[in-house]
Every structure is written in C-alpha cells, then in structure tokens.
Amino acid sequence: MAETVFAKILRGEIPCHRVYEDDQVLAFLDVNPISRGHTLVIPKELAATLDALSDDAAAAVGRALPRIARAVLAATGATSFNVLQNNGVEAHQAVFHVHFHIIPKHDDGSGLGIGWKATALAEGAALAKAIASAL
C-alpha cells in the first residue's frame, strides 16, 4: 500500500484534531471540511479500499461509526448527516486508505450535495445470483 497522509497521522508524524480513538479506529476532524463537524473515521489497519479491509477492522469501524455520528450531531447541533466512503479513483477516492466521512448537514446549506441518476434494474435475478456466488 502506498504511503498516505493517514498513515503519517496514525504514526504521529502529522498532527490531527482527534475526536475518538481505540485500538483499531481513529476519528479526527477533516482539515478541508465541507461543513462544520466534518469528521473522518479510519481503521488503523492499512488497506486502500473497503474490499481490502479485514472483517475484524471493518467490524471495529462499523461499531465506532454510530457513536461518532451521534457525538458529531450533539456537538454541532445538526440533525442530519451523510456518511460517505469512496473506493478507487473513478469513485473519487483521493487518499488511498479506507476512510469514512461523517458530514453534518446544516441549515445554512453546508454539507454534502448529491446527484443521483437512478436507472431501472436489469437482469436482477441473474445479477443477485452472481453476487451471492461470489460471496
């Protein structure tokens, strides 16, 4: 895995504004937030994308995310938020270390804007079977 800014943060080489830490997870404020309280949640395990993350590390992040989200809402006064996680260049991943963005939505309109171009499901049964077989 390539050296990332998050690996440097985990090693203490770059400071961050920590909001949560345990033996498997670190959460800190994004230095380029799109809204007040924008927080990053990362596993301490080095993995570029979610599919490369171990089940144990994924479970640890999954346990921490709701707790951190509740704290972000309480601290910022926001009542809505997005959780964003990107994998790969085409999916707009910029730092190649698994990370989740907790992005509060505020009354001033700050937060994540999403365009969603839905299409009709095609070949649902065959696709479901192929995905289930890959598990």
PyMOL commands that set and color helices and strands:
alter all, ss='L'
color gray80, all
select helices_A, chain A and resi 5-10+50-52+55-76+89-91+124-134
alter helices_A, ss='H'
color red, helices_A
select strands_A, chain A and resi 18-21+25-29+39-43+80-84+100-105
alter strands_A, ss='S'
color yellow, strands_A
deselect
rebuild
show_as cartoon
